Amino acid sequence: MTNVALNRNWRASASRAAKRGLDVALAVFLLIPGTPIIAVAAALVWAHDHEGPIYRQIRIGRGGVPFKLCKLRSMSTAAPGSTVDTTSRTDPRITPIGALIRKTKVDELPQLWNVLRGDMSLVGPRPQVPREVDLYTEVERDLLSVRPGITDYSSITFSDLGDIVAAAADPDIAYNQLVRPGKSRLGLFYVRKSSVGVDVAIMILTGVALIHGPSARRGVTAMLRWQGADQALVEIAGRKAPLTPGVPPGADTIVTSRVMCPMGRAG
């Protein structure tokens, strides 16, 4: 192995170690004030229906390895079973306290434990359920080359996901047509351009998004330009134009079904 290759490998290893160190340090730091908030929110969730307040769901992590993602439960356990994975703002399963913790993102705080366990990172492509990962193209499977995260570029750009799919007859198809194409492109760009500095900037912009989404999106577009993103990706992040059905990276048709065809493509 040449010195150039050794130096490249060393820098990559150092970058991964720095990212993991930042994840652990910030997760512990955030859990100090976050634990009492989680406890109060969990008590309110339990008081609503006297059911367990923590929701665990199988998601797919780095290398395609499944793990149990932890969230505060925002939906009624008495609601009929559903195969819908994309939750609309108007979903009748969402409880009153659930609507509040979803709006404030408090429901995401238990994922800090996933970060400490090493299942997730603070910043990285959002982990998907197996049904959605099964639809990934070969290009999109590069999203599984890093730990998934609590937030990333797309979390800011599409922070209003519940509103985007609210009027859709099938929220999952609406997600695949309107959100997934841009979300995957932003995730793939992050995988190629990630660094500790980028992670810190994304975390700051995530905080801004809780207060004012348009300002956070402007921050994302500025970051993308600085990193050399093409204009098409910058426009996706800016959300200046209405969302229209698009094609996921590596695909040649718009998704119309989550039923897999014999050749491994969505029907």
C-alpha positions, 0 to 999 in steps of 0.5 A: 500500500502506498503512502498516499493510500495509507494517509487516506485511510488514516484520515478516514479512520481519524474522521470516523473516530472524531465523529463517534467521539462527538456523537457520544459527547453530545448525546451524553450532554443532551441527555442531561436536560433531555432525560427530565423532558423525556420523563415528563413527556412519557408520563403524559403519554402514559396518562392518556391511555395507560399504555407504554410510552416508549415505541420501538420500531425495526429500522435498517442501519449501517450495512443493512443491519436492523436495529430497534429505534426508540421514540416516545409513542405519539399514536394510540395503541387502540387504533386499528393496525396499519401498514402505513409507514409515513405519518400524515399530520391528520392521521387519526391515530395521533393522540393530542399529546402525541401531536404536541411531542411530534411538533416539538420533536420531543418524541425523537429524544429517546434516539439519543440512546440509540446514538450511545449504543452505536446504532445511530449517529446524531447526523446521517441519513434517516433510518428507514423501515425494511419495507422502504429499504426494500425499494432502494435502488442500487444507487440509494443503497450507498445510504447504508454505508454510514450510520443513520442519523437523528437529523440530516439535510433532508430532515430540515428540507422536509421537516413538514413531511406530515403536511406534505402527505396530509392530503394524499390518499396513500401517504406512503406513495406520496412520500415515495413520489414527492419526498424520497427523490430529493431526500435520497439525493440529499442523503447521498450528497451528505455521505460523500461530503460528510465531516465533523464540521458539516455535522456541527453545522447541520445540528445548528440548522436543525435547531433553527428549523424548530423555530423557523423552517425557511431560515434553516432551509436557506442555511442548507442551501448555503451549505450545499453551494459551499460544498459544490452541490449542483444547482438542481440539488440546491433547488431541491433543498430550497423548496422554492417550487411546489413538490411534484412527483419525481424519480429516485436516484438510480431509478427510471420510473416514478414509484406507483406501488410498494409491491415488489416485482419479480425483478426486485423493482417497485411496481 
